[in-house]
């Protein structure tokens, strides 16, 4: 399912440190994540399982991915899966991490 049931629209700045794992070849949002530091983003393990980091961007700074003026795009250097990640237990498995190739500069402006 690609919809959030009973969700609400967010205002800019309301969801601090939220990013999109964006598959640019298909031009689609794949998963959400949270900025942990200028080089690290945390997400669900299934989001980074069996995919290649070169196929993705980390998009930050916008609440609408079509907003090209304000979005910040960072390349993914590599993914890290928790050592206990089990794909068959997708909903219950540990987290995955994105390591960003270049830093998310001025994180305060992203929020």
N, CA, C and O atoms as a MOPAC input file, in Angstrom:
PM7 MOZYME 1SCF
protein

 N      0.84600 1    -1.17900 1     0.00000 1
 C      0.00000 1     0.00000 1     0.00000 1
 C      0.88900 1     1.23900 1     0.00000 1
 O      1.85400 1     1.29800 1     0.76200 1
 N      0.59500 1     2.20100 1    -0.81300 1
 C      1.42100 1     3.40000 1    -0.90000 1
 C      0.76300 1     4.61700 1    -0.25900 1
 O      1.22000 1     5.74200 1    -0.45900 1
 N     -0.28100 1     4.40900 1     0.49200 1
 C     -0.97400 1     5.52700 1     1.12900 1
 C     -0.87800 1     5.40600 1     2.64000 1
 O     -0.74100 1     4.31100 1     3.18400 1
 N     -0.95200 1     6.53600 1     3.29900 1
 C     -0.99800 1     6.55900 1     4.75400 1
 C     -2.45200 1     6.74900 1     5.14900 1
 O     -3.07700 1     7.74300 1     4.77800 1
 N     -2.98500 1     5.81200 1     5.89100 1
 C     -4.38600 1     5.85000 1     6.29100 1
 C     -4.55900 1     6.84800 1     7.42900 1
 O     -3.80700 1     6.82200 1     8.40400 1
 N     -5.54600 1     7.72500 1     7.30400 1
 C     -5.85800 1     8.74400 1     8.31700 1
 C     -4.68300 1     9.66700 1     8.61700 1
 O     -4.55000 1    10.15700 1     9.73900 1
 N     -3.84000 1     9.90700 1     7.63200 1
 C     -2.69800 1    10.79300 1     7.81100 1
 C     -3.08600 1    12.24900 1     7.65600 1
 O     -4.19400 1    12.56400 1     7.22300 1
 N     -2.17700 1    13.12900 1     8.00800 1
 C     -2.37300 1    14.56900 1     7.88200 1
 C     -1.24000 1    15.16200 1     7.06600 1
 O     -0.12500 1    14.64000 1     7.07300 1
 N     -1.52000 1    16.24800 1     6.36500 1
 C     -0.47500 1    16.95000 1     5.64100 1
 C      0.46500 1    17.62000 1     6.63100 1
 O      0.03700 1    18.13400 1     7.66400 1
 N      1.74600 1    17.60700 1     6.30300 1
 C      2.74900 1    18.22300 1     7.16200 1
 C      3.02100 1    19.64800 1     6.70600 1
 O      2.87700 1    19.97900 1     5.52900 1
 N      3.41300 1    20.47400 1     7.64900 1
 C      3.86300 1    21.83100 1     7.34300 1
 C      5.38000 1    21.82300 1     7.29400 1
 O      6.02000 1    21.02600 1     7.98000 1
 N      5.96200 1    22.70600 1     6.48700 1
 C      7.40900 1    22.80200 1     6.40700 1
 C      7.97200 1    23.10800 1     7.78900 1
 O      7.51700 1    24.03800 1     8.45500 1
 N      8.94800 1    22.33800 1     8.21400 1
 C      9.55900 1    22.50600 1     9.52300 1
 C      8.92600 1    21.66200 1    10.60700 1
 O      9.47900 1    21.55200 1    11.70100 1
 N      7.77700 1    21.06100 1    10.32800 1
 C      7.07800 1    20.26400 1    11.33100 1
 C      7.75500 1    18.91200 1    11.56300 1
 O      7.80700 1    18.43000 1    12.69400 1
 N      8.26400 1    18.31200 1    10.51200 1
 C      8.90400 1    16.99500 1    10.61200 1
 C     10.40800 1    17.16900 1    10.46700 1
 O     10.98900 1    16.88100 1     9.42100 1
 N     11.01200 1    17.63900 1    11.52200 1
 C     12.43500 1    17.94500 1    11.49600 1
 C     13.25100 1    16.69300 1    11.20400 1
 O     12.98600 1    15.61600 1    11.73900 1
 N     14.22500 1    16.86000 1    10.36300 1
 C     15.19800 1    15.81900 1    10.02600 1
 C     14.63400 1    14.68000 1     9.18600 1
 O     15.29900 1    13.65600 1     9.03200 1
 N     13.44800 1    14.82300 1     8.64600 1
 C     12.84200 1    13.79700 1     7.79100 1
 C     13.39500 1    13.91700 1     6.37900 1
 O     13.53600 1    15.02100 1     5.85300 1
 N     13.71000 1    12.77100 1     5.76300 1
 C     14.19300 1    12.74500 1     4.38200 1
 C     13.45200 1    11.66800 1     3.60300 1
 O     12.74600 1    10.83700 1     4.17400 1
 N     13.62700 1    11.70200 1     2.29700 1
 C     13.07400 1    10.68200 1     1.41400 1
 C     14.21700 1     9.90300 1     0.78600 1
 O     15.17200 1    10.49200 1     0.28000 1
 N     14.12200 1     8.57700 1     0.81700 1
 C     14.99400 1     7.72700 1     0.01200 1
 C     14.30000 1     7.64400 1    -1.33700 1
 O     13.23700 1     7.03600 1    -1.46300 1
 N     14.90500 1     8.25700 1    -2.33900 1
 C     14.25300 1     8.49600 1    -3.62200 1
 C     14.97700 1     7.72500 1    -4.71600 1
 O     16.17200 1     7.92200 1    -4.94000 1
 N     14.24900 1     6.84900 1    -5.39300 1
 C     14.82100 1     6.09800 1    -6.51100 1
 C     14.68100 1     6.96100 1    -7.76100 1
 O     13.58700 1     7.10300 1    -8.30700 1
 N     15.79700 1     7.53500 1    -8.20900 1
 C     15.68900 1     8.54300 1    -9.26500 1
 C     15.41700 1     7.96600 1   -10.63900 1
 O     14.86200 1     8.67200 1   -11.48000 1
 N     15.78200 1     6.70700 1   -10.91600 1
 C     15.49700 1     6.15300 1   -12.24500 1
 C     13.99500 1     5.98300 1   -12.46700 1
 O     13.50300 1     6.17600 1   -13.57900 1
 N     13.26800 1     5.62300 1   -11.40600 1
 C     11.81100 1     5.48300 1   -11.49000 1
 C     11.07900 1     6.72500 1   -11.00200 1
 O      9.85100 1     6.79200 1   -11.05200 1
 N     11.84300 1     7.71100 1   -10.52900 1
 C     11.28200 1     8.96300 1   -10.01200 1
 C     10.20100 1     8.72000 1    -8.96600 1
 O      9.06400 1     9.17400 1    -9.09800 1
 N     10.59500 1     7.98500 1    -7.91600 1
 C      9.60700 1     7.69600 1    -6.87900 1
 C     10.23800 1     7.65200 1    -5.49000 1
 O     11.39900 1     7.28100 1    -5.31400 1
 N      9.43700 1     8.03900 1    -4.53200 1
 C      9.78800 1     7.92000 1    -3.11700 1
 C      9.69600 1     6.44800 1    -2.74400 1
 O      8.70200 1     5.79000 1    -3.05100 1
 N     10.72800 1     5.92500 1    -2.08300 1
 C     10.74800 1     4.51600 1    -1.68900 1
 C     10.49600 1     4.37100 1    -0.19300 1
 O      9.66700 1     3.56200 1     0.22500 1
 N     11.20400 1     5.14400 1     0.60300 1
 C     11.08500 1     5.05800 1     2.06500 1
 C     11.43200 1     6.40700 1     2.68300 1
 O     12.09400 1     7.24000 1     2.06500 1
 N     10.98100 1     6.59700 1     3.88800 1
 C     11.37400 1     7.75800 1     4.66300 1
 C     12.57600 1     7.42300 1     5.51900 1
 O     12.90000 1     6.25400 1     5.72500 1
 N     13.22400 1     8.43800 1     6.00600 1
 C     14.35500 1     8.26300 1     6.89900 1
 C     14.51700 1     9.49800 1     7.75700 1
 O     13.84900 1    10.51100 1     7.54400 1
 N     15.40800 1     9.40700 1     8.72800 1
 C     15.69500 1    10.53300 1     9.62100 1
 C     17.18600 1    10.82000 1     9.61200 1
 O     18.00900 1     9.90600 1     9.66500 1
 N     17.52400 1    12.10800 1     9.54400 1
 C     18.92600 1    12.51200 1     9.58200 1
 C     19.45900 1    12.27700 1    10.98700 1
 O     18.90600 1    12.78500 1    11.96300 1
 N     20.53200 1    11.50700 1    11.08300 1
 C     21.17900 1    11.25600 1    12.36900 1
 C     22.38600 1    12.18400 1    12.56100 1
 O     22.67100 1    12.62200 1    13.67600 1
 N     23.08000 1    12.47200 1    11.47300 1
 C     24.21400 1    13.39500 1    11.46900 1
 C     24.41700 1    13.84900 1    10.03500 1
 O     23.63600 1    13.48100 1     9.15700 1
 N     25.43600 1    14.63000 1     9.78300 1
 C     25.62300 1    15.13800 1     8.43000 1
 C     25.93000 1    14.04200 1     7.41500 1
 O     25.77100 1    14.26400 1     6.21400 1
 N     26.36400 1    12.86600 1     7.86500 1
 C     26.67900 1    11.76700 1     6.95400 1
 C     25.79700 1    10.53400 1     7.12900 1
 O     25.93400 1     9.58300 1     6.36000 1
 N     24.90500 1    10.51600 1     8.10300 1
 C     24.12900 1     9.30800 1     8.39300 1
 C     22.62800 1     9.57200 1     8.38200 1
 O     22.14600 1    10.56000 1     8.93700 1
 N     21.90600 1     8.66700 1     7.73600 1
 C     20.44400 1     8.66500 1     7.73400 1
 C     19.99800 1     7.28200 1     8.17700 1
 O     20.55900 1     6.28200 1     7.73000 1
 N     18.99900 1     7.20800 1     9.04900 1
 C     18.48700 1     5.92300 1     9.52200 1
 C     17.11400 1     5.67000 1     8.90100 1
 O     16.32300 1     6.59500 1     8.71100 1
 N     16.84800 1     4.40500 1     8.58900 1
 C     15.59100 1     4.01500 1     7.96400 1
 C     15.28600 1     2.57200 1     8.34700 1
 O     16.03800 1     1.95900 1     9.10300 1
 N     14.19900 1     2.03300 1     7.83600 1
 C     13.86100 1     0.62700 1     8.06800 1
 C     14.79600 1    -0.26700 1     7.25200 1
 O     15.21300 1     0.09500 1     6.15100 1
 N     15.11600 1    -1.42100 1     7.79700 1
 C     16.03500 1    -2.34000 1     7.13300 1
 C     15.58300 1    -2.76300 1     5.74900 1
 O     16.40100 1    -2.88800 1     4.83800 1
 N     14.27300 1    -2.98800 1     5.58200 1
 C     13.80200 1    -3.45300 1     4.27200 1
 C     14.00100 1    -2.40500 1     3.17800 1
 O     13.96700 1    -2.73500 1     1.99200 1
 N     14.20600 1    -1.16000 1     3.56000 1
 C     14.40400 1    -0.09600 1     2.57000 1
 C     15.76700 1    -0.18300 1     1.88900 1
 O     15.92700 1     0.29300 1     0.76500 1
 N     16.73200 1    -0.77500 1     2.54600 1
 C     18.08900 1    -0.83300 1     2.00000 1
 C     18.53800 1    -2.25700 1     1.70200 1
 O     19.69700 1    -2.48900 1     1.36000 1
 N     17.62500 1    -3.20500 1     1.83200 1
 C     17.96300 1    -4.60400 1     1.56800 1
 C     17.91400 1    -4.89300 1     0.07100 1
 O     16.92600 1    -4.59100 1    -0.59900 1
 N     18.97600 1    -5.47200 1    -0.43500 1
 C     19.02900 1    -5.96500 1    -1.81200 1
 C     18.82100 1    -4.85900 1    -2.85800 1
 O     18.23700 1    -5.10700 1    -3.91300 1
 N     19.28800 1    -3.66200 1    -2.57400 1
 C     19.25000 1    -2.55900 1    -3.53400 1
 C     20.65000 1    -1.94100 1    -3.62000 1
 O     21.47600 1    -2.14500 1    -2.73000 1
 N     20.90900 1    -1.19900 1    -4.67200 1
 C     22.22800 1    -0.59400 1    -4.87100 1
 C     22.17500 1     0.90200 1    -4.56100 1
 O     21.28500 1     1.60000 1    -5.04600 1
 N     23.11200 1     1.39700 1    -3.76200 1
 C     23.06900 1     2.81000 1    -3.36700 1
 C     23.16900 1     3.79000 1    -4.52800 1
 O     22.67900 1     4.91500 1    -4.42900 1
 N     23.79800 1     3.37800 1    -5.62900 1
 C     23.92000 1     4.28600 1    -6.77500 1
 C     22.57900 1     4.61300 1    -7.41900 1
 O     22.48800 1     5.54700 1    -8.21600 1
 N     21.54100 1     3.85900 1    -7.08700 1
 C     20.21600 1     4.07500 1    -7.67100 1
 C     19.36700 1     5.07300 1    -6.88300 1
 O     18.22500 1     5.34000 1    -7.25700 1
 N     19.91300 1     5.62400 1    -5.79900 1
 C     19.10000 1     6.42000 1    -4.88700 1
 C     19.71500 1     7.77000 1    -4.57000 1
 O     20.93000 1     7.95800 1    -4.62500 1
 N     18.84300 1     8.69500 1    -4.23900 1
 C     19.19900 1     9.98000 1    -3.66400 1
 C     18.56600 1    10.06200 1    -2.28500 1
 O     17.57100 1     9.39300 1    -2.00500 1
 N     19.14300 1    10.87700 1    -1.43900 1
 C     18.49700 1    11.30900 1    -0.20800 1
 C     17.98400 1    12.72000 1    -0.49500 1
 O     18.76700 1    13.61800 1    -0.80200 1
 N     16.67400 1    12.91100 1    -0.39600 1
 C     16.07200 1    14.21800 1    -0.67200 1
 C     15.59900 1    14.81300 1     0.65100 1
 O     14.85800 1    14.17800 1     1.40100 1
 N     16.03400 1    16.03000 1     0.92600 1
 C     15.70000 1    16.69600 1     2.18700 1
 C     15.27700 1    18.13300 1     1.91500 1
 O     15.51200 1    18.67700 1     0.83600 1
 N     14.65100 1    18.72900 1     2.91700 1
 C     14.33800 1    20.15100 1     2.86700 1
 C     13.01000 1    20.52200 1     2.25200 1
 O     12.70900 1    21.70800 1     2.11600 1
 N     12.20000 1    19.53700 1     1.87400 1
 C     10.90400 1    19.82700 1     1.25400 1
 C      9.83400 1    18.89300 1     1.81400 1
 O     10.13800 1    17.81000 1     2.31400 1
 N      8.58800 1    19.32700 1     1.72500 1
 C      7.47900 1    18.44000 1     2.07100 1
 C      6.79200 1    17.93500 1     0.81100 1
 O      5.92500 1    17.06300 1     0.87500 1
 N      7.18100 1    18.48200 1    -0.32900 1
 C      6.66600 1    18.03600 1    -1.62000 1
 C      7.87500 1    17.73300 1    -2.50500 1
 O      8.65300 1    18.63400 1    -2.81900 1
 N      8.03700 1    16.47900 1    -2.90600 1
 C      9.21100 1    16.08700 1    -3.68200 1
 C      9.28100 1    16.76600 1    -5.04600 1
 O     10.33200 1    16.75100 1    -5.68700 1
 N      8.19100 1    17.35400 1    -5.49200 1
 C      8.20200 1    18.08500 1    -6.76600 1
 C      8.74900 1    19.50700 1    -6.61500 1
 O      8.96300 1    20.20200 1    -7.60900 1
 N      8.97100 1    19.93200 1    -5.38400 1
 C      9.50500 1    21.26900 1    -5.10900 1
 C     11.00800 1    21.27300 1    -5.39700 1
 O     11.81300 1    20.98000 1    -4.51400 1
 N     11.37500 1    21.59900 1    -6.61000 1
 C     12.77800 1    21.56000 1    -7.02200 1
 C     13.57500 1    22.76500 1    -6.51400 1
 O     14.80300 1    22.71100 1    -6.45400 1
 N     12.90300 1    23.82400 1    -6.15700 1
 C     13.61100 1    25.03000 1    -5.71700 1
 C     14.28700 1    24.84200 1    -4.37100 1
 O     15.40500 1    25.31500 1    -4.16900 1
 N     13.63400 1    24.16900 1    -3.46300 1
 C     14.12600 1    24.09700 1    -2.09100 1
 C     14.70000 1    22.74500 1    -1.69100 1
 O     15.26600 1    22.61200 1    -0.60600 1
 N     14.56700 1    21.75900 1    -2.53400 1
 C     15.04100 1    20.43500 1    -2.12700 1
 C     16.56500 1    20.36000 1    -2.15800 1
 O     17.24000 1    21.03700 1    -2.93300 1
 N     17.05600 1    19.52000 1    -1.29400 1
 C     18.48900 1    19.24200 1    -1.24800 1
 C     18.66500 1    17.77600 1    -1.58000 1
 O     18.01200 1    16.91300 1    -0.99200 1
 N     19.53800 1    17.49800 1    -2.51300 1
 C     19.77900 1    16.12100 1    -2.94200 1
 C     21.18100 1    15.71700 1    -2.52100 1
 O     22.15000 1    16.43400 1    -2.77100 1
 N     21.27600 1    14.56300 1    -1.88200 1
 C     22.55700 1    13.99400 1    -1.51000 1
 C     22.66100 1    12.59400 1    -2.08900 1
 O     21.68500 1    11.84500 1    -2.11500 1
 N     23.84600 1    12.25400 1    -2.54900 1
 C     24.08600 1    10.91600 1    -3.06800 1
 C     24.33500 1     9.95600 1    -1.92000 1
 O     24.85900 1    10.34600 1    -0.87600 1
 N     23.96000 1     8.70200 1    -2.11400 1
 C     24.19600 1     7.66600 1    -1.11300 1
 C     25.52200 1     6.99400 1    -1.43500 1
 O     25.73900 1     6.56200 1    -2.56800 1
 N     26.40400 1     6.90200 1    -0.46000 1
 C     27.69000 1     6.23900 1    -0.65100 1
 C     27.52100 1     4.73000 1    -0.50800 1
 O     27.93400 1     3.96600 1    -1.38000 1
 N     26.91200 1     4.30700 1     0.60000 1
 C     26.63300 1     2.88500 1     0.79600 1
 C     25.55300 1     2.70800 1     1.84600 1
 O     25.22900 1     3.63100 1     2.59400 1
 N     24.99900 1     1.49600 1     1.88800 1
 C     23.98200 1     1.13000 1     2.86800 1
 C     24.60200 1     0.19200 1     3.89900 1
 O     25.51300 1    -0.57600 1     3.58900 1
 N     24.10000 1     0.26400 1     5.11800 1
 C     24.51800 1    -0.64600 1     6.18000 1
 C     23.26600 1    -1.27500 1     6.75800 1
 O     22.34100 1    -0.57100 1     7.16600 1
 N     23.23500 1    -2.59500 1     6.79400 1
 C     22.11800 1    -3.31000 1     7.41800 1
 C     22.53900 1    -3.79400 1     8.79200 1
 O     23.68900 1    -4.18700 1     8.98900 1
 N     21.63300 1    -3.76900 1     9.72700 1
 C     21.89700 1    -4.32600 1    11.04700 1
 C     22.25900 1    -5.79500 1    10.88800 1
 O     21.67700 1    -6.49600 1    10.06100 1
 N     23.21300 1    -6.25700 1    11.67400 1
 C     23.69500 1    -7.64400 1    11.54900 1
 C     22.60800 1    -8.68400 1    11.79900 1
 O     22.74400 1    -9.82400 1    11.35600 1
 N     21.55200 1    -8.32600 1    12.48300 1
 C     20.47400 1    -9.28100 1    12.75300 1
 C     19.28000 1    -9.11100 1    11.81500 1
 O     18.21100 1    -9.67100 1    12.05900 1
 N     19.46100 1    -8.34400 1    10.75100 1
 C     18.36100 1    -8.14600 1     9.80500 1
 C     17.98100 1    -9.46400 1     9.13900 1
 O     18.84600 1   -10.20400 1     8.67100 1
 N     16.68200 1    -9.75000 1     9.10200 1
 C     16.15300 1   -10.94200 1     8.43800 1
 C     15.02600 1   -10.50000 1     7.51400 1
 O     13.98900 1   -10.03500 1     7.98700 1
 N     15.21600 1   -10.63900 1     6.18400 1
 C     14.21300 1   -10.14100 1     5.23600 1
 C     12.82700 1   -10.73900 1     5.42500 1
 O     11.82900 1   -10.06200 1     5.17800 1
 N     12.74600 1   -11.98200 1     5.85200 1
 C     11.42900 1   -12.60600 1     6.02000 1
 C     10.66700 1   -12.05200 1     7.22100 1
 O      9.46400 1   -12.27800 1     7.35100 1
 N     11.35200 1   -11.33600 1     8.08900 1
 C     10.71200 1   -10.69900 1     9.24900 1
 C     10.70100 1    -9.18400 1     9.06400 1
 O     10.98300 1    -8.42800 1     9.99300 1
 N     10.37500 1    -8.76400 1     7.86700 1
 C     10.51100 1    -7.36900 1     7.46400 1
 C      9.98900 1    -6.37800 1     8.50200 1
 O     10.69200 1    -5.42500 1     8.83900 1
 N      8.81000 1    -6.57000 1     9.00000 1
 C      8.21200 1    -5.60000 1     9.92200 1
 C      8.86900 1    -5.61700 1    11.28900 1
 O      8.77900 1    -4.63800 1    12.03000 1
 N      9.52700 1    -6.70900 1    11.63300 1
 C     10.09200 1    -6.84000 1    12.97000 1
 C     11.60800 1    -6.72800 1    12.98900 1
 O     12.21300 1    -6.74000 1    14.06100 1
 N     12.23400 1    -6.61800 1    11.81700 1
 C     13.69100 1    -6.62000 1    11.74500 1
 C     14.28900 1    -5.26400 1    12.08800 1
 O     13.61400 1    -4.23700 1    12.02500 1
 N     15.57100 1    -5.27800 1    12.45400 1
 C     16.26500 1    -4.04200 1    12.81800 1
 C     16.39600 1    -3.05600 1    11.66600 1
 O     15.98100 1    -3.30900 1    10.53500 1
 N     16.97600 1    -1.95500 1    12.00000 1
 C     17.07800 1    -0.81500 1    11.09300 1
 C     18.20600 1    -0.94200 1    10.08300 1
 O     19.11400 1    -1.76100 1    10.22700 1
 N     18.12000 1    -0.11900 1     9.07100 1
 C     19.19000 1     0.04000 1     8.09900 1
 C     19.67700 1     1.47500 1     8.15100 1
 O     19.00000 1     2.35600 1     8.68000 1
 N     20.84600 1     1.69700 1     7.60300 1
 C     21.42900 1     3.03300 1     7.59500 1
 C     21.88400 1     3.38000 1     6.18800 1
 O     22.28000 1     2.50000 1     5.42400 1
 N     21.82800 1     4.65700 1     5.84800 1
 C     22.40700 1     5.17100 1     4.61300 1
 C     23.64200 1     5.96300 1     5.02000 1
 O     23.59600 1     6.74700 1     5.96800 1
 N     24.72100 1     5.76400 1     4.32000 1
 C     25.87300 1     6.63200 1     4.50000 1
 C     25.91800 1     7.54600 1     3.29000 1
 O     25.93500 1     7.08300 1     2.14900 1
 N     25.93500 1     8.81800 1     3.54100 1
 C     25.81600 1     9.81400 1     2.48500 1
 C     27.20200 1    10.20000 1     1.98400 1
 O     28.12000 1    10.41700 1     2.77500 1
 N     27.34500 1    10.28300 1     0.65800 1
 C     28.64100 1    10.54900 1     0.03700 1
 C     29.17400 1    11.93700 1     0.37300 1
 O     30.36700 1    12.09900 1     0.62800 1
 N     28.30000 1    12.93100 1     0.37200 1
 C     28.71600 1    14.27100 1     0.76500 1
 C     27.80900 1    14.70900 1     1.90600 1
 O     26.65600 1    14.28400 1     1.97200 1
 N     28.30700 1    15.54700 1     2.80200 1
 C     27.51700 1    15.87800 1     3.99300 1
 C     26.25100 1    16.66800 1     3.67400 1
 O     26.17900 1    17.39900 1     2.68600 1
 N     25.26400 1    16.49800 1     4.53600 1
 C     24.08300 1    17.35800 1     4.50100 1
 C     24.49100 1    18.61900 1     5.24600 1
 O     24.46000 1    18.66700 1     6.47600 1
 N     24.86900 1    19.62300 1     4.49600 1
 C     25.35900 1    20.86500 1     5.09500 1
 C     24.21200 1    21.68000 1     5.66300 1
 O     23.10600 1    21.69000 1     5.12300 1
 N     24.49400 1    22.34900 1     6.74200 1
 C     23.54300 1    23.23600 1     7.40200 1
 C     22.20400 1    22.54800 1     7.64000 1
 O     21.17400 1    22.94300 1     7.09300 1
 N     22.24500 1    21.51700 1     8.46500 1
 C     21.05600 1    20.72800 1     8.77300 1
 C     19.92000 1    21.61400 1     9.26800 1
 O     18.75200 1    21.28600 1     9.06000 1
 N     20.23500 1    22.71500 1     9.91300 1
 C     19.19100 1    23.61400 1    10.42100 1
 C     18.30200 1    24.12600 1     9.29600 1
 O     17.11200 1    24.35100 1     9.51600 1
 N     18.84000 1    24.31400 1     8.10600 1
 C     18.03600 1    24.79400 1     6.99000 1
 C     17.15800 1    23.70200 1     6.40500 1
 O     16.14200 1    23.99300 1     5.77400 1
 N     17.54000 1    22.44900 1     6.60900 1
 C     16.76000 1    21.33200 1     6.08500 1
 C     15.47200 1    21.18800 1     6.86300 1
 O     14.43200 1    20.89200 1     6.27400 1
 N     15.51000 1    21.39000 1     8.17800 1
 C     14.32800 1    21.14700 1     8.99000 1
 C     13.28000 1    22.10700 1     8.66400 1
 O     12.19800 1    22.06200 1     9.24900 1

